[in-house]
């Protein structure tokens, strides 16, 4: 009995002191990297710049990748995508890491076109046409005389999150009943777009069955698998 107790104490002592000894060995060690030279200490911060975000943006105490897309941001769309895919997605988990892109005033609309939902599964560029009643004197007795307003739009995306129910956990919505506003329905309500929604929902349903999860969990847990499945299913246009 005493032998067993002695062995147990030895094992517990080793398990306790070995990690402590290892940490003490690492404590005086030097970092195996050399910090970059400071080029300029007098760097103006960007707190007073206009931003499309509600929270403040500052360079101080942050690890920042600072970029400038020039007067034609859309021409730098590939560079912006590479920056997002190769840098931001890999380091976004680090505290205080940020990518700040500066653009001139007047390019706000171009910047909007560069933005894409992380769960975009449908894309379309059809013009938006919204119908309004010309005269509506009595809402209980509509005259059904309407006017169509057309708006040309750039390429836009529909996120997967708009294709499943907010309240019913196992319900998909593919088609004109997807989650959107009246104006938002003005473009995507046609067959080409709703067909993409149907394909997107079908692929999501296959993953729901595979992983035994509900539609929302495809977004929260298996989004990368889902987007890769969509990429794998894209048709290749054959040359005639």
N, C-alpha and C positions, 0 to 999 in steps of 0.2 A: 504493500500500500504506500509506504514512504517513498519507494523508488518511483512509482507512478506519479506521485505528487511532485517529486523533484523534477522529473522529465517535463511535466506540464508547466511548471514554473519556468524552466529553462526555455521552452518553446514560446511561452508568453513574453518572456523577457526579450527574446530575439525579435519577435514580431513588433514589440514596442520600440526597442532601441535602434534596430536596423534602419527604419525609415528616418528616424531623427538624425542618426549619424550621416545618412545620405544627404539630407537637407543641409546639415552643417558643412559638408564637403562642398556643396554647390554654392553656399552663401558667399564665400570670398572669390568665387570664380568670376572671370571677366566675360562680358557679352562677346559673342563671336561675330559681331558686326561693327562696322564703323559708321557713325552717324554722318549724314551729309553736311557739307559746309554751309554755314549761314551766309547767304548772298547779301541780304539786306535786312536789317532789323527794323527799319522804319517802313513797315508795310501798312498801307491804309486798309482798314477793315471795310466790310461791305454791309454793315448794319443799316445804312441809310439807302441802300439800293431797293428799288421796287421788286417785289417777289410775288409769284402766284401761290405761295404757301402762306398759311396763317401764322405759323410759328416763325420766330426770328432766325436769321441765318448769320453766322459769324465765323471768321477764320480762327480767332483766338481759341487756344486749347482744343483744336480739332486737327485731325489728319485729313487734309483736303486735297482733292484733285480739282484744280481750277481750270476750266476750259472756256474758249470763246468760239462761237460758231459763225461769227461774222454777220454780214447783212443779209445773207441768203442761207438760213439754217437748213432748209430742205435739201440743198446741194451737199450738205454734210451729214445726211441721214445715215449713210453707211458707217461713217466714223462714230456717230452717236450710238448706233446699235452695237458696234464693236466695243465701245467704252462701257456700255451697259452689260453686255454678255461676258466680256473678258476681264473686266475690272470690278464693276459694282457688284455683280451677282456673287463673286468669289469673296469679297471683303465686306459685304454689307453687315455681317454679323459682328464685326469689330466695333467696340464702343468708340464714339467720337469720329468715326470715319464718315466722310461725305464726299459727294461729287457735286460741285457747284458750276453751273454753266451760265456764262454771262452773254447776253444778246442785246443788241441796240433796241431802243424804243421803236415801235412800229413793226416789229417782227412777231408780235404776240400770236397772231393767227398761224404763222408758220410753225411756231413752237407747239401749238395745240396739235397740229398734224403729226408731229413727231411722237406724240404720246400714244401709248398703246396699253390696253388692259393686260395685266399679267396672265389672265385666263381667257384671252381673246380666242374664240373658236369659229367666228363667222366674220367675213370681211365683205364689204360692198362699197360701191362708189356711185350707185344710182342716185339721181337727183331726188330731193325730198319734195313731195307735193302734198300739201295739206289743204283740206277742204273746209271752208267755213260758210255758214249760212249768211246770205246777203242781208236779209231782213228777218228778224225774229221778234215780232211784236208780242207774241204769246207763246211761251214755251210749251204749253199744253196743246197748241194748235200750230205746229211747225209747217212752213210752206215748202220746205225741201228744195228751195232755190239756193244753190250754193255757188261759190267761186273757188277755183283751184289756184293756190299760190305755189309757185315752183322755185326751188332754191338749188343751185348747183353746189355740190359739196365735194370735198376731196375724199380719198379712201378713208372709210371709217370701220370700226370694229364693234362686234357685239360680244360681251363677256359671257362665259359659261354660267356665272352666278345669276343671270337673268332668265335662265332656262329651267329652274326648278322652284318649287313653291317655298314661300317663307314660312308657312304654318303647317303644311302637310308634308311630313318628312319623306314620304316615298313617292312624291308626285313630280313628274317632269312636265314641262310645257314647251312644245316645239311648234312654232308657227305664230300666227297673229296674236295669240294669247300670252306671248312671253312678256316679261315684266318691263314696261316702258311707259313713256308719257304719250299724249296725243300727238305731239310734234315728232317724238322719237319714232312713232310708228309710220310716219309719213314716207320714209324711204324703204325700210326693211320688210314691208308687208307683202312683197311680191314673191313669185314662186322661186326665183333663183336664190333669194335670201332665206326664205322659209325652208327650202330644200336643204340648205347648209345646216340650218338648225336641226332638222330631222336627222341628218347624218351625225351631227355632233351629239345629240341626245342618244341615238342608237349606240354609239361607241361608249358613251358614259354608262349607259345601262348594262353593257357587257362587262364593264369593270365593276359595277355595283354587284353583279351576280358573281363575278370572280372573287372579289374580296369580301363579299357579304356585308356591304355597307350601304348607307343611304346616299342620295345624290349630293347632299352637302359635304359629306366626307370625301367625296372624290376631289373636291376643291381643297379641303383642309389637309388631307393626308396623301392623296395620290395624284396631285395635279401634274407633276412631271411625267408620270407614267401615262396619264391621259393625253397630254400634249404630244408626247412622243408617238402614241398610238395614232393620233390624227396625222402627224407628219408621215408616218409609215403608210397611211391609207391614201395619201394624195395621189391623184392620177398623173401620169406623165403624158404630156402632149406629144403625139407622134408626128414626125415630119412627113408631109405627103410626098 
